[in-house]
Amino acid sequence: MRILWSILLCLVFLPDFDGDAMLPLYASDVSMWADPVRLDPAHPELRTVGRLTWLGGIALKSRDPAFGGFSSLLVTGDRFTLLSDGGNVTRFRMGTDFVPRDARFSALPDGPGPGWDKVDRDSESMTRDPATGDIWAGFETYNQLWRYNAALDRAEAHAAPPAMADWPVNEGPESMVRLRSGQFLVIAETQPRPHRPGTRVALMFSGDPTKAPRRGYRFSYVPPKGFDPSDATELPDGDIMVLNRRFQLPFVFSNVVTIVPRAAIRPDAIVRGIPVATLAPPLIHDNFEGVAITREKGATIVWLVSDDNQQTLLQRTYLLKFRLEPEPESLSATLKRHRPAPPPGHP
């Protein structure tokens, strides 16, 4: 009985122990590997879903318990950066053979809170300035935006934008993208605009939000019914691609990829995405939370990464590659009504 009481006292008086999960950190000998996957395991010949053409995919795996939980990604050439919802960073190179190489593992050097619990590094979104290499991360719980250097080994600035102050815990800046204009778009995961049921609060910052967190405007994003936005990225023509996610019992995730015309985004507007593709059973599906765009030989490439919530018995860490096909004439006409002329020299 004395031993039992000693254990209970230790649990009661552990510093900062409040039921939150401990912050997972990579071990010094962490490694990973990848297995190929198919769009439809039962029909390997299937290569299209909506406007997306399947180019391949892998399931990333590791024995390290801190691996996974990826909520956002950056892709530059053959270099990939994955950021987990515990602040862990995984970087590697990968070519057309879908074999990851030169993998490196680290953690964000600083962030909200003391860094004892997982919620202190709940990084849910990430974006990059291609000119400077600076990287921004959006944190839930604290509803803060942080800027890091290109190596992700030094925090340079951070801010708690007043417009995000009332966003609930675990419903914060799930989607963030730096536009080529220098503006920053941030979308709340589930926080609705007052008196606008079914919408999500969206913010357009006029510049770096860590420098001017009060400059910009609000608008409303309407996700597909039953879905929540989980990430966003900018397309070559300036439109915004939004990744939306849904969870249904007993344990099924599905996603809808939509495109929002850039010109529809303006102060206090209500914008809806035009569906591009749906990933749901029997197709490959999971908790996809990260989307990135690259270009290959004039084609627009869409990358998706899933957050396995570090529940490897039920979920997987997928990294998928698609080609975005040209708009059907009817959709093209719809988008053109909302799309301004591209600036001179824009691809």
C-alpha positions as CSV (number, residue, x, y, z in Angstrom):
1,M,0.0,0.0,0.0
2,R,2.9,2.4,0.8
3,I,4.3,1.8,-2.7
4,L,0.9,2.5,-4.2
5,W,0.6,5.8,-2.3
6,S,4.1,6.8,-3.4
7,I,3.1,6.3,-7.1
8,L,-0.1,8.3,-6.7
9,L,1.8,11.2,-5.0
10,C,4.3,11.3,-7.8
11,L,1.5,11.5,-10.4
12,V,-0.2,14.3,-8.5
13,F,2.9,16.4,-8.0
14,L,4.5,16.0,-11.4
15,P,5.1,19.6,-12.7
16,D,2.6,20.8,-15.3
17,F,0.9,17.4,-15.5
18,D,-2.7,18.3,-16.4
19,G,-3.7,15.4,-18.6
20,D,-2.3,16.8,-21.8
21,A,-0.1,14.5,-23.9
22,M,3.6,14.9,-23.5
23,L,5.5,16.6,-26.3
24,P,6.9,13.7,-28.5
25,L,10.5,14.1,-29.7
26,Y,12.5,12.2,-32.2
27,A,15.1,9.8,-30.9
28,S,18.7,10.3,-32.1
29,D,18.6,7.1,-34.2
30,V,15.2,7.8,-35.9
31,S,14.8,6.5,-39.5
32,M,12.0,6.0,-42.0
33,W,11.1,4.1,-45.1
34,A,8.3,4.2,-47.6
35,D,5.9,1.6,-49.2
36,P,4.1,2.3,-52.5
37,V,0.3,2.7,-52.5
38,R,-2.4,2.9,-55.1
39,L,-5.3,5.2,-55.7
40,D,-7.7,2.3,-55.5
41,P,-6.2,-0.9,-54.1
42,A,-8.8,-3.1,-55.7
43,H,-8.5,-1.5,-59.1
44,P,-4.8,-0.6,-59.9
45,E,-5.8,0.6,-63.3
46,L,-7.8,3.6,-61.9
47,R,-5.8,6.8,-62.4
48,T,-8.3,9.6,-62.1
49,V,-10.5,11.2,-59.4
50,G,-12.3,14.3,-60.4
51,R,-9.9,16.7,-62.0
52,L,-6.9,14.9,-60.4
53,T,-4.8,12.4,-62.3
54,W,-2.9,9.9,-60.1
55,L,0.9,10.1,-60.4
56,G,1.8,7.9,-57.5
57,G,2.0,7.8,-53.7
58,I,3.7,6.2,-50.7
59,A,3.1,5.4,-47.1
60,L,5.8,6.8,-44.9
61,K,6.8,4.6,-41.9
62,S,9.1,4.7,-38.9
63,R,9.5,2.8,-35.7
64,D,9.9,6.0,-33.8
65,P,6.8,6.8,-31.8
66,A,7.2,10.5,-32.4
67,F,7.0,10.0,-36.2
68,G,3.8,11.0,-38.0
69,G,1.1,13.5,-37.2
70,F,2.0,15.6,-40.2
71,S,-0.4,18.6,-40.6
72,S,1.4,20.6,-43.3
73,L,4.1,20.3,-46.0
74,L,6.3,22.3,-48.2
75,V,7.7,21.0,-51.6
76,T,10.5,22.8,-53.4
77,G,11.9,20.9,-56.4
78,D,12.8,17.5,-55.0
79,R,12.9,18.7,-51.3
80,F,10.1,18.0,-48.9
81,T,9.5,19.5,-45.5
82,L,6.8,17.9,-43.3
83,L,5.7,19.5,-40.0
84,S,3.8,17.5,-37.4
85,D,1.2,18.7,-34.9
86,G,3.9,18.3,-32.2
87,G,6.4,20.6,-33.8
88,N,8.5,17.8,-35.3
89,V,10.2,18.4,-38.6
90,T,11.0,15.8,-41.2
91,R,13.0,16.7,-44.3
92,F,14.1,14.6,-47.2
93,R,14.7,14.5,-51.0
94,M,12.6,12.5,-53.4
95,G,12.5,12.1,-57.1
96,T,10.2,10.4,-59.5
97,D,11.0,7.0,-58.1
98,F,9.2,7.9,-54.9
99,V,12.2,6.8,-52.7
100,P,12.9,9.3,-49.9
101,R,16.6,10.1,-49.5
102,D,18.8,12.1,-47.1
103,A,16.1,12.2,-44.4
104,R,16.7,14.6,-41.5
105,F,14.7,14.9,-38.3
106,S,14.5,17.8,-35.9
107,A,12.0,19.9,-33.9
108,L,11.0,23.5,-34.0
109,P,13.4,25.4,-31.7
110,D,10.8,27.5,-30.0
111,G,7.0,28.1,-30.0
112,P,4.0,29.0,-27.8
113,G,4.0,27.9,-24.2
114,P,6.8,26.2,-22.2
115,G,7.1,23.2,-24.6
116,W,6.3,20.6,-22.0
117,D,3.0,19.4,-23.4
118,K,2.1,18.5,-27.0
119,V,-0.4,21.4,-27.1
120,D,2.5,23.8,-26.7
121,R,3.7,22.9,-30.2
122,D,0.4,22.1,-31.9
123,S,1.6,23.4,-35.3
124,E,-1.2,22.9,-37.9
125,S,-0.2,25.0,-40.8
126,M,3.0,26.1,-42.6
127,T,3.9,28.4,-45.5
128,R,7.1,29.8,-47.0
129,D,8.6,32.9,-48.6
130,P,10.4,31.6,-51.8
131,A,12.6,34.8,-51.9
132,T,14.0,34.6,-48.3
133,G,13.3,31.0,-47.4
134,D,11.6,32.1,-44.2
135,I,8.9,29.7,-42.9
136,W,5.8,30.6,-40.9
137,A,3.9,28.1,-38.7
138,G,0.3,28.4,-37.4
139,F,-0.3,27.1,-33.8
140,E,-3.7,26.0,-32.4
141,T,-4.5,26.3,-28.7
142,Y,-2.5,29.6,-28.5
143,N,-3.8,30.9,-31.8
144,Q,-0.4,32.3,-32.7
145,L,1.7,32.6,-35.9
146,W,5.5,32.2,-35.8
147,R,8.2,33.0,-38.3
148,Y,11.4,30.8,-38.5
149,N,14.5,31.0,-40.6
150,A,14.8,28.7,-43.6
151,A,16.7,26.1,-41.7
152,L,13.9,25.9,-39.1
153,D,16.5,26.1,-36.3
154,R,15.8,29.7,-35.2
155,A,12.5,31.5,-34.3
156,E,12.6,35.1,-35.6
157,A,9.2,36.6,-34.7
158,H,5.8,35.7,-33.6
159,A,2.4,37.3,-33.0
160,A,-1.1,36.5,-31.6
161,P,-3.3,38.4,-34.0
162,P,-6.2,40.0,-32.2
163,A,-8.6,38.7,-34.9
164,M,-7.8,35.2,-33.7
165,A,-8.0,35.8,-30.0
166,D,-11.5,34.3,-29.6
167,W,-10.9,31.3,-31.7
168,P,-11.6,28.2,-29.6
169,V,-8.9,25.7,-28.5
170,N,-8.1,23.1,-31.2
171,E,-10.0,25.1,-33.8
172,G,-7.4,27.7,-34.8
173,P,-5.2,28.5,-37.8
174,E,-5.6,25.1,-39.6
175,S,-4.9,26.6,-43.0
176,M,-2.3,29.3,-43.9
177,V,-0.7,30.3,-47.2
178,R,1.6,33.2,-48.1
179,L,0.4,34.5,-51.5
180,R,2.8,35.7,-54.2
181,S,1.4,39.2,-53.5
182,G,2.9,39.1,-50.0
183,Q,-0.5,38.7,-48.3
184,F,-1.2,35.9,-45.9
185,L,-4.5,33.9,-46.0
186,V,-5.5,32.1,-42.7
187,I,-8.7,30.0,-42.3
188,A,-10.0,28.7,-39.0
189,E,-10.8,25.0,-38.8
190,T,-14.3,25.1,-37.3
191,Q,-14.9,28.7,-36.0
192,P,-18.0,30.1,-37.8
193,R,-18.5,33.8,-38.6
194,P,-21.2,35.2,-36.3
195,H,-24.6,35.0,-37.8
196,R,-23.2,33.0,-40.8
197,P,-23.9,29.4,-40.0
198,G,-21.9,26.9,-42.0
199,T,-19.1,29.4,-42.6
200,R,-15.5,29.6,-41.3
201,V,-13.7,32.7,-40.2
202,A,-11.0,33.6,-42.8
203,L,-8.4,36.3,-42.5
204,M,-6.4,38.1,-45.2
205,F,-3.3,39.8,-43.7
206,S,-1.9,42.6,-45.8
207,G,1.7,41.3,-45.1
208,D,3.7,39.3,-42.7
209,P,1.3,38.8,-39.7
210,T,4.2,38.6,-37.2
211,K,5.0,42.2,-38.2
212,A,1.5,43.7,-38.7
213,P,-1.0,41.3,-37.0
214,R,-3.8,43.9,-37.1
215,R,-3.6,44.9,-40.8
216,G,-6.0,43.1,-43.1
217,Y,-9.6,42.0,-43.3
218,R,-12.1,39.2,-42.5
219,F,-14.2,37.2,-44.9
220,S,-16.1,33.9,-44.7
221,Y,-15.2,30.6,-46.3
222,V,-18.0,28.0,-46.8
223,P,-16.6,24.4,-46.9
224,P,-18.5,21.5,-48.4
225,K,-21.3,20.5,-46.1
226,G,-20.0,18.3,-43.3
227,F,-16.4,19.2,-44.0
228,D,-13.8,21.4,-42.3
229,P,-10.9,23.2,-44.0
230,S,-7.6,21.6,-43.2
231,D,-5.1,23.4,-45.4
232,A,-4.8,25.8,-48.4
233,T,-2.3,26.7,-51.1
234,E,-2.1,29.1,-54.0
235,L,-2.4,27.9,-57.6
236,P,-0.3,29.3,-60.5
237,D,-3.2,31.4,-61.7
238,G,-3.7,33.0,-58.3
239,D,-6.8,31.0,-57.3
240,I,-6.8,29.2,-53.9
241,M,-6.9,25.5,-53.5
242,V,-8.5,24.4,-50.2
243,L,-8.2,20.9,-48.7
244,N,-11.3,20.0,-46.7
245,R,-11.7,17.1,-44.3
246,R,-14.5,15.1,-42.7
247,F,-14.5,12.4,-40.0
248,Q,-17.4,9.9,-39.7
249,L,-18.1,7.0,-37.4
250,P,-17.1,4.2,-37.0
251,F,-13.7,5.5,-38.3
252,V,-13.7,6.9,-41.8
253,F,-12.0,10.0,-43.1
254,S,-12.7,11.6,-46.4
255,N,-11.5,14.8,-48.2
256,V,-12.8,17.2,-50.8
257,V,-10.4,19.4,-52.7
258,T,-11.9,22.7,-53.8
259,I,-10.8,25.8,-55.7
260,V,-11.8,29.4,-54.6
261,P,-11.5,32.1,-57.2
262,R,-9.0,34.6,-55.9
263,A,-11.1,37.6,-57.0
264,A,-14.0,36.4,-54.9
265,I,-12.0,37.0,-51.8
266,R,-12.6,40.5,-50.5
267,P,-13.6,42.2,-47.2
268,D,-16.6,40.6,-45.6
269,A,-17.3,38.4,-48.6
270,I,-18.7,34.9,-48.4
271,V,-16.8,32.5,-50.7
272,R,-17.3,28.9,-51.7
273,G,-14.9,26.5,-53.2
274,I,-15.7,24.7,-56.4
275,P,-15.1,20.9,-55.9
276,V,-12.2,19.4,-57.8
277,A,-12.0,15.9,-56.4
278,T,-13.1,13.7,-53.5
279,L,-11.0,11.1,-51.7
280,A,-13.3,8.7,-50.0
281,P,-13.8,4.9,-49.8
282,P,-13.1,2.7,-51.8
283,L,-10.3,5.1,-52.9
284,I,-7.3,5.7,-50.7
285,H,-8.4,7.9,-47.8
286,D,-7.2,9.1,-44.4
287,N,-6.9,12.3,-42.4
288,F,-5.3,14.5,-45.1
289,E,-4.3,17.8,-43.6
290,G,-1.5,19.2,-45.9
291,V,-1.6,20.3,-49.5
292,A,1.2,21.8,-51.7
293,I,1.5,22.8,-55.3
294,T,4.6,22.4,-57.6
295,R,5.1,22.7,-61.3
296,E,6.5,20.0,-63.7
297,K,6.9,20.6,-67.4
298,G,4.1,23.1,-67.4
299,A,1.7,20.9,-65.4
300,T,0.3,21.8,-61.9
301,I,1.2,19.1,-59.4
302,V,-0.8,18.6,-56.2
303,W,0.8,17.0,-53.2
304,L,-1.2,15.7,-50.2
305,V,0.0,14.5,-46.8
306,S,-2.1,12.8,-44.1
307,D,-1.9,13.1,-40.3
308,D,-2.1,9.7,-38.8
309,N,-2.6,11.1,-35.3
310,Q,0.2,8.6,-34.4
311,Q,-2.4,5.9,-34.4
312,T,-0.6,3.5,-36.7
313,L,-3.1,0.6,-36.1
314,L,-5.9,2.7,-37.6
315,Q,-4.3,5.3,-39.8
316,R,-1.4,5.9,-42.2
317,T,1.0,8.6,-43.2
318,Y,0.3,9.0,-46.9
319,L,2.2,11.3,-49.3
320,L,0.3,11.4,-52.6
321,K,1.0,13.1,-55.9
322,F,-1.6,14.2,-58.5
323,R,-1.7,16.3,-61.7
324,L,-4.4,18.9,-61.8
325,E,-6.1,18.7,-65.2
326,P,-7.4,21.7,-67.1
327,E,-10.8,23.2,-66.1
328,P,-13.8,21.9,-68.0
329,E,-15.3,24.7,-70.2
330,S,-18.3,25.2,-67.8
331,L,-16.0,25.5,-64.8
332,S,-13.5,27.7,-66.7
333,A,-16.3,30.2,-67.5
334,T,-17.4,30.3,-63.8
335,L,-13.9,31.0,-62.6
336,K,-13.1,33.6,-65.3
337,R,-16.1,35.6,-64.2
338,H,-14.4,36.0,-60.8
339,R,-10.7,36.0,-61.9
340,P,-8.8,39.2,-62.6
341,A,-6.4,39.5,-65.5
342,P,-3.0,38.1,-64.5
343,P,-0.2,40.7,-63.8
344,P,2.4,41.2,-66.5
345,G,5.0,38.4,-66.5
346,H,2.8,36.0,-64.5
347,P,3.0,32.4,-65.7
